[in-house]
Amino acid sequence: MGLSLRVVLTYISLSIATSLTEIFGITMFLPIFQFIRLDGNIEALISESALWKYAIEWLSYANIELSLVPLLLLSFSFFIVRQVVVFINMVYTSAVKQRIAKRQREKIFNGYLDSDTFYHDKTPIGKLVNLITNEINSAVRGVMVSLSLVGSIVMLASYLSTLALLSWQMTILSCVVLMAAIIVSNSWVKKSSHIGRKLVDSNKAMTEFLVVRLKSPRLVRLSGTEKAEKSEFYKLTQKQRKNSILGSILQAKTDVFIEPVVIGLSLIFLYLSYTTLHLQIEIIGVYLVIAMRLLPVVKGGVMQWQAMQRFVGSIEVIGNEINNMRKYIEQDSGMKSLSGLDKILLINDISYSYPL
């Protein structure tokens, strides 16, 4: 259930476009704050940074007078372009997701029809129903989460590169703290993989139970096993509920742990930038804006990795079953063709038995 190189490259390109437009939009706050602090004094701006000279020349070439409004509009335009790219990315991701799910469902259904009778006899129908209705959705989510993780890594690299240009000292400190937070949350990620496999097993057991019991309600009534069937169904639903809750708890731990770490980093930077580094107020402001935008990226990346582990069980069970079907594909080995038959075909002493 892999992704083609074209899909991966397209998604990475869209992620890079999203990152660049957002970074440009945010870093535009730096000249905006400088313009406000220096009250629009062109000579002071040029002495502050040589880039202002090129910016003023470009604006003059475009017949635009340097003022606060063009700077604000330019920053806003980057964010608009970013939202357009995000929209394209969302639609493209949804289309890829549905195409993968469709192909996997067709592959399992076609594989079942092409398999021999031995496979049909030994494979519970409920197992295949669970694969097609539940596990394929989870497996596709796991594959797409891996793609989203690539996008988060691209965004994270863009943010950290920009932060390093503003203050490399604080960026190094931020990377160390973030790595420590990721290492701590890694134990929950590993547990998510185990819980994901257990949830696959409980979903499989539930579907197999329902397919068999719902096909034969009269037999249950005649045999008088209603209480036993209800008790078994209760156990299955209880196991599903327990595994689902455990998975949610692990995800919630990651969610609530990462956010205070990033916010704490921002506050540490605010303190050190004022007391030790003596940075300009606009650099501090832009750094904090990027740090706040970094929060959902870091948290999203860790939770995407955790989700990948949670869906590993579904990916494994889909892949194993497709490989299993291939072993039992019925081969048409008939080589002789009948010719010159113009009356009847009489067959005697023919028997057939299933293999034991």
C-alpha positions in Angstrom: 0.0 0.0 0.0 2.8 2.4 -0.9 2.7 5.8 -2.4 4.0 6.5 -5.9 7.0 8.8 -6.3 4.8 11.3 -8.2 2.4 11.6 -5.3 5.2 12.0 -2.8 7.0 14.7 -4.9 3.7 16.5 -5.5 2.9 16.6 -1.8 6.4 17.7 -0.9 6.2 20.5 -3.5 2.9 21.7 -2.1 4.3 21.6 1.4 7.4 23.6 0.4 5.1 26.2 -1.3 3.0 26.4 1.9 6.0 26.8 4.1 7.7 29.5 1.9 4.6 31.6 1.6 3.9 31.5 5.3 7.5 32.2 6.2 7.5 35.2 3.8 4.3 36.4 5.3 5.5 36.2 8.8 9.0 37.7 8.2 7.3 40.7 6.5 6.4 41.7 10.1 10.0 42.5 10.6 10.2 45.4 8.1 6.7 46.4 9.2 7.8 46.8 12.9 11.0 48.5 11.7 8.9 51.0 9.7 6.7 51.7 12.6 9.6 52.0 15.1 11.5 54.5 12.9 8.3 56.3 11.9 8.9 55.7 8.2 12.2 57.6 8.1 13.8 56.3 4.8 17.4 57.2 5.7 17.1 55.6 9.1 15.6 52.5 7.5 18.4 52.2 5.0 21.0 52.6 7.7 19.1 49.9 9.7 19.3 47.4 6.9 20.7 47.5 3.3 17.7 45.5 2.2 15.6 48.6 2.5 17.5 50.2 -0.3 16.5 47.4 -2.7 12.9 47.3 -1.4 12.5 51.1 -2.0 14.0 50.7 -5.5 11.5 47.9 -6.3 8.6 49.9 -5.0 9.7 52.9 -7.1 9.9 50.7 -10.2 6.4 49.6 -9.5 5.2 53.2 -9.0 4.4 52.5 -5.3 5.2 54.9 -2.6 6.8 53.4 0.5 4.3 53.4 3.3 2.8 51.1 5.9 -0.2 50.1 3.6 1.9 48.4 0.9 3.9 46.5 3.5 0.7 45.2 5.2 -0.8 44.3 1.8 2.3 42.4 0.8 2.3 40.4 4.0 -1.4 39.7 3.6 -0.9 38.6 0.0 1.6 35.9 1.1 -1.0 34.5 3.5 -3.7 34.5 0.8 -1.4 32.6 -1.5 -0.6 30.2 1.4 -4.4 29.5 1.9 -4.8 28.8 -1.8 -1.9 26.3 -1.7 -3.4 24.7 1.5 -6.8 24.3 -0.3 -5.1 22.6 -3.3 -3.2 20.4 -0.9 -6.3 19.3 1.0 -8.2 18.5 -2.2 -5.2 16.6 -3.6 -4.7 14.6 -0.4 -8.4 13.7 -0.2 -8.3 12.5 -3.9 -5.2 10.4 -3.2 -6.7 8.9 -0.1 -9.9 7.8 -1.8 -8.0 6.4 -4.8 -5.8 4.2 -2.5 -8.9 3.0 -0.5 -10.7 2.2 -3.8 -7.8 0.2 -5.2 -7.3 -1.8 -1.9 -10.9 -2.7 -1.7 -10.9 -3.9 -5.3 -7.7 -5.8 -4.7 -9.1 -7.7 -1.7 -12.5 -8.4 -3.4 -10.9 -9.5 -6.7 -8.3 -11.6 -4.8 -11.1 -13.4 -3.0 -12.9 -14.2 -6.2 -9.7 -15.4 -7.8 -8.8 -17.6 -4.9 -9.5 -21.4 -4.8 -12.1 -23.1 -2.7 -9.6 -24.0 0.0 -9.0 -20.4 0.8 -12.8 -19.7 0.7 -13.4 -22.5 3.2 -10.8 -21.5 5.7 -11.3 -17.8 5.6 -14.2 -16.4 7.7 -16.5 -14.0 5.8 -16.5 -11.6 8.9 -12.7 -11.3 8.6 -13.0 -10.0 5.0 -15.9 -7.7 5.8 -13.8 -6.2 8.6 -10.9 -5.7 6.3 -12.9 -4.0 3.6 -15.1 -1.8 5.9 -12.8 -1.0 8.8 -9.1 -1.9 8.4 -8.7 -0.4 4.9 -9.9 3.0 6.1 -7.4 2.8 9.0 -4.6 1.6 6.8 -5.1 4.4 4.3 -5.2 6.9 7.2 -1.8 5.5 8.3 -0.3 5.9 4.8 -1.6 9.4 4.4 -0.4 10.4 7.9 3.1 9.4 6.8 2.7 11.9 4.0 1.4 14.5 6.3 4.5 13.9 8.5 6.7 14.7 5.6 4.9 18.0 5.2 5.3 18.7 8.9 9.1 18.0 8.7 9.4 20.5 5.7 7.5 23.1 7.7 9.5 22.5 10.8 12.8 22.8 8.8 11.6 26.1 7.3 10.6 27.6 10.7 13.9 26.5 12.4 15.9 28.0 9.5 14.1 31.3 9.9 14.5 31.3 13.6 18.3 30.6 13.2 18.6 33.7 11.1 17.0 35.7 13.9 18.8 34.2 16.8 21.0 31.1 16.4 21.7 30.8 20.1 18.0 30.5 21.0 17.3 28.2 18.1 19.9 25.7 19.3 18.4 25.8 22.8 14.9 25.3 21.2 16.1 22.3 19.3 17.6 20.7 22.4 14.4 21.2 24.4 12.2 20.0 21.5 14.3 16.8 21.0 14.0 16.1 24.8 10.2 16.5 24.6 10.0 14.2 21.6 12.1 11.5 23.3 9.8 11.6 26.4 6.7 11.2 24.2 8.3 8.4 22.3 7.3 5.9 25.0 3.6 6.7 24.3 4.2 6.4 20.6 5.5 2.8 21.0 2.5 1.9 23.2 0.2 3.3 20.5 1.6 0.6 18.1 0.7 -2.2 20.5 -2.8 -0.8 21.2 -3.4 -0.4 17.5 -2.7 -4.1 16.8 -5.0 -5.1 19.7 -7.8 -2.8 18.3 -7.4 -4.6 14.9 -7.9 -7.9 16.6 -10.9 -6.8 18.5 -12.5 -5.3 15.4 -11.9 -8.6 13.6 -13.5 -10.6 16.3 -16.5 -8.3 16.5 -17.2 -8.4 12.8 -16.8 -12.2 12.6 -19.2 -12.6 15.5 -21.8 -10.3 14.0 -21.7 -11.9 10.5 -22.3 -15.4 11.9 -24.9 -14.5 14.5 -27.0 -12.1 12.4 -27.2 -14.8 9.7 -28.8 -17.3 12.1 -31.1 -15.7 14.7 -33.5 -18.6 14.5 -30.8 -21.1 15.4 -29.9 -19.0 18.4 -33.5 -19.0 19.5 -34.0 -22.7 19.0 -30.8 -23.6 20.9 -31.7 -21.2 23.7 -28.3 -19.5 23.8 -29.5 -15.9 23.9 -27.9 -15.2 27.2 -24.6 -16.7 26.1 -24.6 -14.7 22.9 -25.4 -11.5 24.6 -22.6 -12.1 27.1 -20.1 -12.8 24.3 -21.2 -9.7 22.5 -20.8 -7.7 25.7 -17.2 -9.0 26.1 -16.4 -8.0 22.5 -17.8 -4.5 22.8 -16.0 -4.1 26.1 -12.7 -5.1 24.5 -13.2 -2.6 21.7 -14.1 0.2 24.1 -11.1 -0.5 26.3 -8.6 -0.5 23.4 -10.1 2.6 21.8 -10.0 4.5 25.2 -6.4 3.4 25.7 -5.5 4.7 22.3 -7.2 8.0 23.0 -5.4 8.4 26.4 -2.0 7.9 24.7 -2.9 10.5 22.1 -4.2 12.9 24.7 -0.9 12.6 26.7 1.1 13.6 23.7 -1.3 16.5 22.9 -1.2 18.1 26.4 2.6 17.5 26.9 4.0 19.1 23.8 2.1 22.4 24.0 3.4 23.6 27.4 7.0 22.8 26.1 6.7 25.1 23.1 5.0 27.9 25.1 7.7 27.5 27.8 10.4 27.9 25.1 8.7 31.1 23.9 8.7 32.6 27.4 12.3 31.6 28.0 13.2 33.3 24.7 11.3 36.5 25.7 13.2 36.7 29.0 16.7 35.9 27.6 16.3 38.1 24.5 15.5 41.1 26.8 18.0 40.5 29.6 20.9 38.8 27.8 20.8 39.0 24.0 19.4 42.6 23.9 17.6 42.0 20.7 15.5 44.6 18.9 11.8 44.6 19.7 10.8 43.7 16.1 13.1 40.6 16.1 11.6 39.5 19.4 8.1 40.0 18.0 8.7 38.0 14.8 10.5 35.3 16.8 7.6 34.9 19.1 5.1 34.8 16.2 7.1 32.0 14.5 7.4 30.2 17.8 3.7 30.3 18.2 3.2 29.0 14.6 5.7 26.3 15.4 3.5 25.0 18.2 0.9 23.2 16.0 3.7 22.0 13.6 5.7 20.3 16.4 2.6 18.9 18.1 1.1 17.8 14.8 4.3 16.1 13.7 4.6 14.1 17.0 0.9 13.1 16.9 1.2 12.1 13.2 4.1 9.8 14.1 2.0 8.4 16.9 -1.0 7.9 14.6 1.3 6.1 12.1 2.2 3.6 14.9 -1.5 3.2 15.8 -2.4 2.3 12.3 0.5 -0.1 11.7 -1.7 -3.0 12.7 -4.2 -2.2 10.0 -1.5 -1.8 7.4 0.1 -5.1 8.4 -3.2 -7.1 8.3 -4.2 -5.7 4.9 -0.8 -6.5 3.4 -0.7 -10.0 5.0 -4.1 -10.9 3.7 -3.4 -9.7 0.1 -0.2 -11.8 0.1 -2.1 -14.7 1.6 -4.7 -14.5 -1.2 -2.0 -14.6 -3.9 -0.8 -18.0 -2.5 -4.3 -19.4 -3.2 -5.0 -18.0 -6.6 -6.8 -20.7 -8.6 -4.7 -21.6 -11.7 -6.4 -22.5 -14.9 -4.1 -25.3 -16.1 -6.3 -26.8 -18.8 -4.3 -27.2 -22.0 -6.4 -29.4 -24.3 -9.1 -28.0 -26.6 -11.9 -30.1 -28.0 -12.3 -30.1 -31.8 -14.5 -32.1 -34.1 -17.2 -32.5 -31.4 -20.6 -32.5 -33.2 -22.8 -34.8 -31.1 -22.5 -35.5 -27.4 -19.9 -35.6 -24.6 -20.1 -38.6 -22.3 -18.2 -38.6 -19.0 -18.0 -41.7 -16.8 -16.4 -42.5 -13.4 -15.6 -38.9 -12.5 -15.3 -38.0 -8.8 -14.1 -35.0 -6.7 -13.2 -34.4 -3.1 -11.9 -31.5 -1.1 -8.3 -31.8 0.2 -8.1 -32.7 3.9 
